[in-house]
């Protein structure tokens, strides 16, 4: 293993709780639509199809999610959904945008210790305004030298960030909950990665571990394992 000088963290579901908020909202959305038709598993699949189609237009995040819910609701109700219920869906989005930031266990203590020995970066994707406000409200910003909010996490994104801060891939460690966004692209550019699974993951970020191929990465159950791992170098 090469010496690590820079540690980057994903934000959503790595530093703080995120996906359960989307899951709760989706259930509330289903409740709204239940007055128009019987709800079954196809509703979630339909919403995801619309989200996927809209990613190139709206990007990741709450605003795109809400717009996709509205579009799906109009289609699924054959344009019968009322203005009142559209407003209820919009209000769900407002609630999401103002939801308290719940820091995951061990995060604050860990980054507090790490910042004295490593360059720390947040690398997260999503809506710029939403992510900026969550980072500010989290109280964690002071621990990180750089914050990168990106539209996508792929090899070109990571290469660009590393080049900008003159970081060698072999000295770079990425920590996150998504194999697709946080682990595979970092391994592909020669970086190191630690996967910390989260119990609730958006289907778009799910990936079979077997598709990672021959790349080597660590998998922890908790951020609490990081300090011992780093001290073993």
BAFI-3210 file (N, C-alpha, C; in Angstrom, 3 decimals, decimal comma, padded with zeros to 6 digits):
// residues 233
n [1|2|3|4|5|6|7|8|9|10|11|12|13|14|15|16|17|18|19|20|21|22|23|24|25|26|27|28|29|30|31|32|33|34|35|36|37|38|39|40|41|42|43|44|45|46|47|48|49|50|51|52|53|54|55|56|57|58|59|60|61|62|63|64|65|66|67|68|69|70|71|72|73|74|75|76|77|78|79|80|81|82|83|84|85|86|87|88|89|90|91|92|93|94|95|96|97|98|99|100|101|102|103|104|105|106|107|108|109|110|111|112|113|114|115|116|117|118|119|120|121|122|123|124|125|126|127|128|129|130|131|132|133|134|135|136|137|138|139|140|141|142|143|144|145|146|147|148|149|150|151|152|153|154|155|156|157|158|159|160|161|162|163|164|165|166|167|168|169|170|171|172|173|174|175|176|177|178|179|180|181|182|183|184|185|186|187|188|189|190|191|192|193|194|195|196|197|198|199|200|201|202|203|204|205|206|207|208|209|210|211|212|213|214|215|216|217|218|219|220|221|222|223|224|225|226|227|228|229|230|231|232|233]
n.u [000,837|000,507|001,627|-000,818|-001,914|-004,021|-007,416|-010,604|-014,070|-017,258|-020,493|-023,492|-025,108|-022,716|-021,297|-023,553|-027,072|-029,154|-030,552|-032,749|-034,494|-035,415|-036,705|-038,768|-040,190|-041,008|-042,846|-044,794|-045,585|-046,713|-048,922|-050,391|-051,056|-052,607|-055,292|-056,102|-055,540|-054,900|-052,100|-049,065|-046,031|-045,168|-045,279|-043,036|-041,050|-041,833|-041,506|-038,716|-037,883|-038,662|-037,099|-034,533|-034,602|-034,710|-032,321|-030,227|-031,217|-032,088|-030,210|-028,688|-030,363|-032,683|-034,468|-034,705|-035,772|-038,301|-039,505|-039,600|-041,354|-043,699|-044,088|-044,402|-046,722|-048,643|-048,684|-049,395|-051,884|-053,257|-053,442|-055,292|-054,725|-055,104|-054,694|-054,302|-053,164|-050,810|-049,569|-049,198|-047,218|-045,133|-044,726|-043,699|-041,148|-040,110|-040,037|-038,073|-035,828|-035,357|-034,869|-033,485|-029,925|-028,515|-025,837|-023,779|-022,927|-019,807|-018,531|-017,907|-015,988|-014,003|-013,161|-012,236|-009,916|-008,453|-007,848|-005,537|-003,463|-003,897|-004,796|-008,041|-010,968|-014,219|-016,110|-018,809|-021,877|-024,692|-027,399|-026,258|-026,957|-028,434|-026,568|-024,532|-025,843|-026,414|-023,853|-022,956|-024,818|-024,227|-021,995|-019,510|-017,775|-015,463|-013,503|-012,503|-010,279|-010,877|-013,864|-015,798|-018,395|-020,016|-021,320|-021,318|-019,786|-017,082|-014,294|-013,025|-013,865|-012,706|-009,998|-009,643|-010,019|-007,900|-005,701|-006,034|-005,449|-002,949|-002,466|-001,277|-002,642|-001,990|-001,590|-004,033|-007,105|-010,406|-013,535|-016,664|-020,219|-021,154|-020,567|-020,533|-020,111|-018,200|-016,195|-015,408|-014,610|-012,448|-010,671|-010,118|-008,499|-006,239|-006,286|-006,914|-009,516|-012,301|-015,100|-018,074|-020,882|-024,311|-027,454|-029,691|-029,951|-030,040|-031,454|-030,148|-027,505|-026,708|-024,718|-023,341|-020,893|-019,243|-018,853|-016,855|-014,493|-011,018|-010,094|-008,852|-010,177|-011,060|-013,533|-015,584|-017,637|-018,215|-017,274|-015,699|-013,728|-011,712|-009,517|-007,831|-007,149|-005,651|-003,530|-002,167|-000,450]
n.v [-001,196|002,208|005,287|007,195|010,434|012,083|012,111|011,493|012,059|010,803|012,393|012,178|009,685|008,756|010,658|011,765|011,036|010,255|008,812|007,463|009,609|010,161|007,723|007,780|009,992|009,025|007,074|008,697|010,014|007,896|007,498|009,817|009,356|007,123|007,638|007,753|005,418|001,871|001,127|-000,429|-002,414|-001,481|001,263|002,405|001,533|002,844|005,520|005,548|005,087|007,483|009,287|008,444|009,032|011,772|012,570|013,667|016,128|017,348|016,554|015,135|014,875|016,512|018,353|017,513|015,019|015,632|016,980|014,840|013,171|014,666|014,688|011,923|011,478|012,944|011,527|008,912|009,259|009,942|012,649|013,490|014,231|016,458|020,042|020,617|018,257|018,178|020,372|019,319|017,417|019,110|020,357|018,230|018,118|020,557|020,055|018,082|019,537|021,135|019,443|018,301|017,860|014,803|013,617|010,797|008,113|008,439|009,943|012,742|012,732|011,212|012,662|014,922|014,017|013,086|015,331|016,553|015,111|014,443|015,617|016,586|016,027|016,732|015,010|015,139|014,455|016,076|018,463|021,778|023,948|022,612|020,724|022,430|023,793|021,682|020,838|023,133|023,280|020,946|021,325|020,330|021,388|022,879|021,032|020,166|020,650|021,080|021,266|019,556|019,712|017,885|017,058|014,466|011,356|010,001|008,487|010,623|012,823|012,368|012,275|014,890|016,360|015,400|016,197|018,967|019,547|018,571|015,846|012,604|009,644|007,260|008,115|008,728|008,323|007,232|007,372|005,916|005,126|004,088|001,698|002,113|004,897|005,812|003,929|002,102|003,934|005,254|003,182|002,493|004,585|004,194|004,803|004,448|002,834|002,757|001,008|001,670|000,264|001,367|001,023|001,681|002,177|004,002|002,694|003,304|003,538|001,065|-001,877|-004,890|-006,578|-008,318|-007,213|-005,438|-006,576|-007,257|-005,347|-004,073|-003,292|-001,936|-002,985|-001,697|-001,936|000,190|003,616|003,720|001,846|002,908|004,365|002,433|000,990|002,840|003,287|000,959|001,060]
n.w [000,000|-000,829|000,645|002,248|001,741|001,326|002,135|001,005|001,410|000,622|000,820|001,260|003,034|003,871|005,371|006,520|007,117|004,364|002,148|003,503|003,897|001,341|000,882|002,810|001,838|-000,643|000,129|001,267|-000,989|-002,423|-000,813|-001,350|-004,039|-003,790|-003,664|-006,216|-007,622|-007,148|-005,239|-006,114|-006,558|-009,009|-009,109|-007,829|-009,603|-011,920|-011,165|-010,818|-013,453|-014,680|-013,190|-013,992|-016,718|-016,536|-015,415|-016,968|-017,494|-015,060|-013,212|-010,195|-007,008|-004,705|-005,937|-008,616|-008,095|-006,984|-009,165|-010,924|-009,552|-009,731|-012,523|-012,979|-011,487|-012,886|-015,311|-014,436|-013,322|-015,484|-016,047|-014,206|-011,640|-008,928|-008,499|-005,842|-004,849|-006,323|-005,168|-002,629|-003,171|-003,950|-001,501|-000,071|-001,142|-000,234|002,483|002,502|001,707|003,869|005,882|008,968|009,348|009,886|011,382|010,853|013,136|014,825|012,870|013,231|015,306|014,086|011,720|012,959|014,245|012,034|010,462|011,337|010,359|007,713|004,421|003,981|002,068|000,834|-001,468|-003,343|-005,068|-006,611|-006,174|-006,253|-004,467|-002,475|-001,484|-000,597|001,484|003,227|003,927|005,240|007,366|008,646|010,194|009,737|007,894|008,555|009,012|006,621|003,905|001,243|-000,728|-002,950|-005,115|-007,397|-010,686|-011,544|-010,631|-011,816|-013,576|-014,931|-013,469|-010,907|-011,662|-012,579|-010,190|-008,587|-010,140|-010,011|-007,356|-007,154|-006,397|-006,093|-007,487|-006,124|-003,563|-002,623|-000,933|-001,044|000,554|000,850|000,373|-001,990|-004,390|-007,119|-007,526|-005,654|-005,294|-007,543|-009,779|-008,548|-007,971|-010,598|-011,499|-010,098|-007,417|-003,831|-001,952|000,318|001,126|002,743|003,433|003,307|004,919|003,416|000,118|-002,899|-005,855|-008,245|-007,536|-006,837|-007,158|-008,291|-006,486|-007,844|-010,309|-010,038|-010,615|-010,766|-009,043|-005,942|-002,815|000,396|002,799|005,219|008,154|009,661|010,210|012,367|012,183|010,723|011,874|013,123|010,864|009,336|011,076|010,869|008,747]
ca.u [000,000|001,214|001,314|-001,988|-001,752|-005,308|-008,594|-011,842|-015,315|-018,571|-021,294|-024,787|-025,080|-021,368|-021,133|-024,857|-028,215|-029,780|-031,513|-034,003|-035,378|-036,052|-037,613|-039,942|-040,947|-041,641|-044,009|-045,808|-046,025|-047,619|-050,150|-051,129|-051,580|-053,492|-056,692|-056,381|-055,451|-054,310|-050,644|-048,306|-044,590|-044,860|-045,176|-041,635|-040,306|-042,206|-040,841|-037,289|-037,719|-038,761|-035,891|-033,396|-034,764|-034,524|-031,019|-029,425|-031,820|-032,175|-029,110|-029,035|-030,797|-034,081|-035,306|-034,981|-036,631|-039,656|-040,019|-039,899|-042,574|-044,831|-044,270|-044,956|-048,094|-049,491|-048,813|-050,069|-053,303|-053,801|-053,658|-056,430|-054,282|-055,569|-053,693|-054,059|-052,231|-049,517|-048,993|-048,743|-045,942|-044,151|-044,448|-042,804|-039,809|-039,675|-039,697|-036,789|-034,763|-035,129|-034,750|-032,250|-028,798|-028,209|-024,482|-023,682|-022,100|-018,356|-017,975|-017,316|-014,769|-013,005|-012,579|-011,524|-008,586|-007,745|-007,456|-004,198|-002,449|-004,218|-005,624|-009,380|-011,813|-015,546|-016,454|-020,194|-022,638|-026,043|-027,755|-025,250|-027,494|-028,808|-025,367|-023,847|-026,530|-026,246|-022,480|-022,909|-025,621|-023,645|-020,941|-018,285|-016,992|-014,179|-012,531|-012,096|-009,530|-011,554|-015,190|-016,104|-019,762|-019,887|-022,538|-021,170|-018,546|-016,496|-012,830|-012,594|-014,108|-011,671|-008,708|-009,623|-009,834|-006,537|-004,784|-006,198|-004,795|-001,630|-002,476|-001,027|-003,683|-001,517|-001,640|-005,417|-008,058|-011,799|-014,419|-018,058|-021,170|-021,560|-019,554|-020,552|-019,631|-017,102|-015,170|-014,904|-013,824|-011,196|-009,797|-009,726|-007,422|-005,083|-006,424|-007,342|-010,919|-012,940|-016,547|-018,841|-022,273|-025,387|-028,575|-030,702|-029,205|-030,824|-031,233|-029,216|-026,136|-026,424|-023,818|-022,873|-019,454|-018,501|-018,555|-015,665|-013,368|-009,820|-009,697|-008,815|-010,602|-011,448|-014,937|-015,803|-019,020|-018,356|-016,136|-014,884|-012,624|-010,721|-008,306|-006,944|-006,674|-004,611|-002,375|-001,489|000,466]
ca.v [000,000|003,473|006,210|008,036|011,819|012,756|011,258|012,137|011,441|011,074|013,071|011,539|008,311|008,463|011,599|011,971|010,263|010,877|008,004|007,240|010,766|009,914|006,582|008,270|010,868|008,192|006,446|009,749|010,221|006,789|007,754|010,837|008,760|005,994|008,032|007,708|004,030|000,948|001,205|-001,682|-002,237|-000,839|002,716|002,730|001,316|003,920|006,745|005,434|005,262|008,919|009,885|008,105|009,802|013,196|012,866|014,536|017,466|017,910|016,122|014,418|015,681|016,609|019,094|016,608|013,965|016,168|017,192|013,520|012,697|015,393|014,180|010,575|011,575|013,409|010,423|007,763|009,585|010,385|014,090|013,726|014,673|017,815|021,052|020,481|017,155|018,627|021,223|018,428|016,840|020,193|020,551|017,145|018,538|021,621|019,399|017,404|020,538|021,745|018,352|018,393|017,021|013,828|013,091|009,377|007,858|008,361|010,787|013,987|012,421|010,689|013,715|015,819|013,446|012,918|016,585|016,957|014,304|014,244|016,583|016,027|016,594|016,175|014,900|014,703|014,899|016,501|019,858|022,645|024,674|021,660|020,164|023,502|024,079|020,538|020,889|024,240|022,932|019,778|021,745|019,579|022,051|023,371|019,933|019,800|021,670|021,334|020,692|019,423|019,286|017,562|016,561|013,018|010,812|009,022|008,595|011,956|013,726|012,159|012,677|016,348|016,848|015,072|017,071|020,337|019,698|017,935|014,641|011,375|008,631|006,264|008,730|009,184|007,355|007,663|006,627|006,169|004,012|003,634|001,022|002,688|006,274|006,102|002,886|001,643|004,911|005,553|002,037|002,528|005,565|003,829|005,264|003,485|003,084|002,020|000,965|001,504|000,139|001,970|000,072|002,100|002,719|004,245|001,629|003,768|003,416|-000,323|-002,536|-006,193|-006,532|-009,121|-006,409|-004,635|-007,255|-007,569|-004,216|-004,331|-002,200|-002,368|-002,787|-001,571|-001,832|001,472|004,538|003,482|000,954|003,615|004,764|001,272|000,649|003,795|003,120|-000,286|001,289]
ca.w [000,000|-000,889|001,728|002,029|002,171|001,161|002,325|000,554|001,878|000,065|001,843|001,533|003,541|004,346|006,485|007,157|006,612|003,203|001,405|004,226|003,699|000,042|001,037|003,542|000,940|-001,668|000,755|001,387|-002,371|-002,723|-000,076|-002,108|-005,271|-003,486|-003,856|-007,661|-008,080|-006,184|-005,255|-006,081|-006,761|-010,291|-008,936|-007,556|-010,846|-012,836|-010,705|-011,120|-014,905|-014,959|-012,602|-014,839|-017,947|-016,247|-014,814|-017,841|-017,480|-013,716|-012,368|-008,967|-005,886|-004,295|-006,879|-009,726|-007,559|-006,866|-010,519|-011,478|-008,899|-010,315|-013,885|-012,868|-010,979|-013,990|-016,262|-013,841|-013,082|-016,782|-015,895|-013,319|-010,323|-008,646|-008,148|-004,406|-004,626|-006,856|-004,124|-001,554|-003,610|-003,848|-000,073|000,341|-001,529|000,680|003,748|002,311|001,609|005,184|006,863|009,770|008,937|010,932|011,198|011,188|014,318|014,703|011,806|013,714|016,043|013,153|010,879|013,880|014,436|010,766|009,813|011,772|009,665|006,300|003,711|003,884|001,015|000,577|-002,889|-003,368|-006,228|-006,276|-006,399|-005,626|-003,321|-001,432|-000,870|000,133|002,747|004,126|004,443|006,200|008,547|009,315|011,107|009,433|006,845|009,063|009,060|005,262|003,162|-000,031|-000,909|-004,366|-005,435|-008,814|-011,332|-011,706|-010,090|-012,714|-013,594|-015,355|-012,338|-009,897|-012,224|-012,584|-008,814|-008,159|-010,867|-009,525|-006,054|-007,278|-005,574|-006,836|-007,199|-005,154|-002,229|-002,443|-000,400|-001,110|001,444|000,490|000,462|-003,321|-005,201|-008,459|-007,577|-004,737|-005,239|-008,841|-010,549|-007,850|-008,240|-012,011|-011,727|-009,281|-006,045|-002,824|-001,624|001,403|000,979|003,971|002,969|004,087|004,882|002,444|-001,020|-004,109|-006,833|-009,274|-007,035|-006,492|-008,100|-007,834|-006,202|-008,812|-011,493|-009,741|-011,256|-009,989|-008,204|-004,509|-001,949|001,726|003,163|006,660|008,610|010,348|010,125|013,559|011,839|009,901|012,605|013,262|009,522|008,955|011,974|010,530|007,624]
c.u [000,875|000,765|000,126|-001,715|-003,079|-006,440|-009,829|-013,038|-016,458|-019,384|-022,552|-024,626|-023,670|-021,049|-022,441|-025,937|-028,863|-030,883|-032,797|-034,994|-036,120|-037,069|-038,901|-040,827|-041,672|-042,891|-045,148|-046,418|-047,022|-048,960|-051,019|-051,798|-052,564|-054,970|-057,096|-056,360|-054,804|-052,793|-050,042|-046,843|-044,249|-044,703|-043,739|-040,789|-040,585|-041,509|-039,357|-037,023|-037,745|-037,544|-034,684|-033,419|-034,413|-033,153|-030,189|-029,953|-031,735|-030,981|-029,619|-029,565|-032,296|-034,952|-035,679|-035,920|-038,082|-040,278|-040,393|-041,147|-043,802|-045,130|-044,901|-046,410|-049,062|-049,745|-049,661|-051,550|-053,995|-054,287|-054,862|-056,014|-054,651|-054,414|-053,326|-053,036|-050,856|-048,815|-048,478|-047,404|-044,833|-043,752|-043,555|-041,354|-039,259|-039,276|-038,345|-035,639|-034,435|-034,980|-033,450|-031,176|-028,416|-026,852|-024,438|-022,717|-020,613|-017,724|-017,246|-015,996|-013,646|-012,358|-011,814|-010,089|-007,783|-007,174|-006,059|-003,102|-002,677|-004,941|-006,988|-010,213|-013,192|-015,745|-017,856|-020,881|-024,046|-026,267|-026,822|-025,781|-027,804|-027,575|-024,601|-024,509|-026,400|-024,845|-022,358|-023,637|-025,043|-022,622|-019,604|-017,320|-015,592|-013,100|-011,940|-011,394|-010,233|-012,916|-015,520|-017,526|-019,819|-021,196|-022,513|-019,854|-018,080|-014,991|-012,352|-012,799|-013,010|-010,296|-008,571|-009,372|-008,409|-005,505|-004,827|-005,448|-003,440|-001,478|-002,208|-002,123|-003,265|-001,528|-003,062|-006,314|-009,461|-012,642|-015,860|-018,919|-021,556|-020,401|-019,410|-019,870|-018,370|-015,935|-014,579|-014,103|-012,498|-010,198|-009,267|-008,602|-006,204|-005,121|-006,820|-008,763|-011,383|-014,449|-017,187|-020,313|-023,244|-026,634|-029,638|-029,982|-030,112|-030,458|-030,206|-027,754|-025,758|-025,619|-023,365|-021,361|-018,634|-018,133|-017,350|-014,423|-012,223|-009,372|-009,798|-009,266|-011,007|-012,957|-015,060|-017,298|-019,286|-017,111|-015,193|-013,664|-011,474|-009,415|-007,328|-006,344|-005,502|-003,362|-001,586|-000,503|001,905]
c.v [001,250|004,375|007,088|009,436|012,580|011,754|012,057|011,337|011,800|011,736|012,288|010,059|007,813|009,363|011,778|011,150|010,998|010,009|007,695|008,398|010,620|008,781|007,014|009,129|010,061|007,495|007,456|010,069|009,127|006,979|008,781|010,210|007,623|006,339|007,980|006,283|003,178|000,947|-000,201|-001,375|-001,487|000,676|003,139|002,582|002,428|005,219|006,698|005,624|006,740|009,650|009,671|008,908|011,274|013,568|013,838|015,964|018,113|017,580|015,384|015,386|015,782|017,279|018,233|015,490|014,437|016,410|015,863|012,925|013,376|014,869|012,792|010,609|012,004|012,281|009,284|008,017|010,034|011,835|014,433|014,249|016,143|018,762|020,967|019,382|017,439|019,493|020,382|017,785|017,880|020,421|019,442|017,519|019,618|021,050|018,699|018,397|021,196|020,693|018,507|017,431|016,115|013,186|011,633|009,161|007,769|009,302|012,003|013,742|011,983|011,797|014,727|015,336|013,441|014,217|017,067|016,223|014,183|015,460|015,940|016,785|015,951|016,152|014,309|015,191|015,275|017,958|020,763|023,306|023,729|021,115|021,220|023,762|022,919|020,534|021,978|023,874|021,756|020,166|021,074|020,318|022,453|022,287|019,608|020,961|022,055|020,653|020,720|018,893|019,114|017,016|015,048|012,595|009,695|009,247|009,986|012,986|013,597|012,583|014,188|016,924|016,593|015,946|018,494|020,560|018,998|016,744|013,436|010,356|007,640|006,790|009,131|008,047|007,958|006,757|006,948|004,920|003,429|002,980|001,699|004,054|006,533|005,124|002,563|002,701|005,275|004,413|002,080|003,524|005,303|004,336|004,135|003,833|002,200|002,139|000,746|001,449|000,843|001,126|000,418|002,803|002,849|003,206|002,027|003,587|001,975|-001,005|-003,851|-006,131|-007,297|-008,311|-005,496|-005,270|-007,516|-006,439|-004,579|-003,090|-002,783|-002,180|-002,808|-001,585|-000,489|002,317|004,339|002,605|001,670|003,918|003,619|000,874|001,553|003,629|001,866|-000,122|001,218]
c.w [000,000|000,261|001,354|002,569|002,148|001,325|001,922|001,049|000,951|001,179|002,209|001,867|003,832|005,533|007,253|006,463|005,445|002,591|002,185|004,110|002,380|000,154|001,746|002,637|-000,124|-001,116|000,935|000,021|-002,782|-002,025|-000,796|-003,329|-005,020|-003,641|-005,334|-008,210|-006,995|-006,332|-005,230|-006,397|-008,055|-010,143|-008,692|-008,821|-011,850|-012,448|-011,029|-012,608|-015,277|-014,408|-013,510|-016,128|-017,728|-015,697|-015,650|-017,872|-016,102|-012,834|-011,138|-007,919|-005,719|-005,337|-008,084|-009,324|-007,497|-008,245|-011,177|-010,837|-009,496|-011,717|-013,862|-012,435|-012,074|-014,983|-015,684|-013,566|-014,364|-016,689|-015,012|-011,939|-010,112|-008,349|-006,680|-004,133|-005,235|-005,816|-002,954|-001,904|-003,527|-002,391|000,485|000,027|-000,610|002,036|003,655|002,347|002,942|006,281|007,659|009,267|010,105|010,643|011,633|012,361|013,996|013,702|012,364|014,447|015,104|012,333|011,722|014,087|013,136|010,208|010,227|011,009|008,164|005,727|003,506|002,849|001,083|-000,930|-002,963|-004,626|-005,797|-006,612|-005,601|-004,361|-002,174|-000,724|-000,074|001,482|003,729|004,740|005,505|007,491|009,317|010,372|010,844|008,516|007,312|009,078|007,682|004,559|001,862|-000,037|-002,395|-004,538|-006,951|-009,375|-011,512|-011,083|-011,013|-012,762|-013,992|-014,241|-011,303|-010,408|-012,221|-011,208|-008,343|-008,866|-010,325|-008,213|-005,989|-006,327|-006,472|-006,495|-006,130|-003,724|-001,819|-001,963|-000,438|-000,231|001,080|000,543|-000,896|-004,066|-006,562|-008,523|-006,764|-004,826|-006,614|-009,591|-009,890|-008,052|-009,678|-012,285|-010,839|-007,863|-005,114|-002,381|-000,474|001,223|002,342|003,571|003,907|003,886|003,847|001,294|-002,232|-005,155|-007,892|-008,850|-006,711|-007,590|-007,495|-007,633|-007,228|-010,061|-011,264|-010,361|-010,295|-009,075|-006,724|-003,748|-000,610|001,912|004,682|006,944|009,259|010,149|011,309|013,262|011,149|010,633|012,758|011,923|009,127|009,821|011,664|009,381|008,102]
res [x|x|x|x|x|x|x|x|x|x|x|x|x|x|x|x|x|x|x|x|x|x|x|x|x|x|x|x|x|x|x|x|x|x|x|x|x|x|x|x|x|x|x|x|x|x|x|x|x|x|x|x|x|x|x|x|x|x|x|x|x|x|x|x|x|x|x|x|x|x|x|x|x|x|x|x|x|x|x|x|x|x|x|x|x|x|x|x|x|x|x|x|x|x|x|x|x|x|x|x|x|x|x|x|x|x|x|x|x|x|x|x|x|x|x|x|x|x|x|x|x|x|x|x|x|x|x|x|x|x|x|x|x|x|x|x|x|x|x|x|x|x|x|x|x|x|x|x|x|x|x|x|x|x|x|x|x|x|x|x|x|x|x|x|x|x|x|x|x|x|x|x|x|x|x|x|x|x|x|x|x|x|x|x|x|x|x|x|x|x|x|x|x|x|x|x|x|x|x|x|x|x|x|x|x|x|x|x|x|x|x|x|x|x|x|x|x|x|x|x|x|x|x|x|x|x|x|x|x|x|x|x|x]
***
